[in-house]
């Protein structure tokens, strides 16, 4: 069997008795297994973890008829006919390597969702990028809803795409957040339009190299039907578009924070404008919204709005819906969120800045910063980040397992910046971090939580870390 042209798994396939192994029992894996069991496939669930969440989901799937193999490294059954892998499974995992060696097709959640969509005519709009995916996807959803479309933000955003396409609801269009780990095993997926916001070092531990990570990101443009949207300020995203195998007629559409050239969206004075999706684009630009409609109006967030607008315009949305969607959009939590202003010092929670590129983007939005950073570095180095941000730093307060990596980069490239390290890893740590940051800050400064690292060494997730920061700031008041 060939993963690119399988003899099964089309919209009208009979899955009865088909032997499928699903690796990973998180949100995506659970939805995949559930959908296959509902179609009478013979499903085996594999997950090396066997915690409470896994056990709860496993119990449900076992009742539905799944065979369970939890608490050990996944082994490919001898009779397996299809392997479906969750995003958390690295491409070099032994179970995937064995499947490929044996000629067993390997699909990710996106591929299974595409095959199971049946008569669901909803168009797919993809958003990927190292940073800004969730905000852009939610902006896009808000625009589509403002245009009267039946839509949902799904995918990497926490709502399984498989669940959405098999729900029986008549959606018009999906706003789909796509993380790089979802892309290695897509084979026939064909989005109407796709956008890559940026590319920077991340997930190196998952893919084995930065080059493999970039190659996975680039697959978001494969088989795009109408518009491949790239960031003019990030040449790597344009290169991805140039090299993509797309449907004939698909266009390359750029977006920029400056005045747009032909086939771009951009900013003119205080307006977001379109020179890509209008008939007279060679001589005119269509106003879509104002910079003031974007909240918060940090430069990178204006870029997010332009990318979302480009996807919405590719779908055919009118300018008024884009403007209204931005005005009614509520940002997700822990993304450059103002917590308080105390004694003239602004406290900002950007706990979602879990890699160096995101932290650099966040730091660039402020002039004088006391920077709170640290956590799990995921194989990153921080020299470029420190070089780019040094002139903005009043001081740095570091916590978490890999804080020394940031401290060393600061010592090399910004020795004039005072650095405070907090070694505690319990619930008292953030209170100490905020106390030190407050002491270092001057009126007019911003104390910015932009960790540049993952949170799992100390917190359940970035949201819990952000909440701890907000609580510590409130205690100052």
Order of alpha helices (4+ residues) and beta strands (2+ residues): beta-alpha-beta-alpha-beta-beta-alpha-beta-alpha-beta-alpha-beta-alpha-beta-beta-alpha-alpha-beta-alpha-beta-beta-beta-beta-alpha-alpha-beta-beta-alpha-beta-alpha-beta-alpha-beta-alpha-beta-alpha
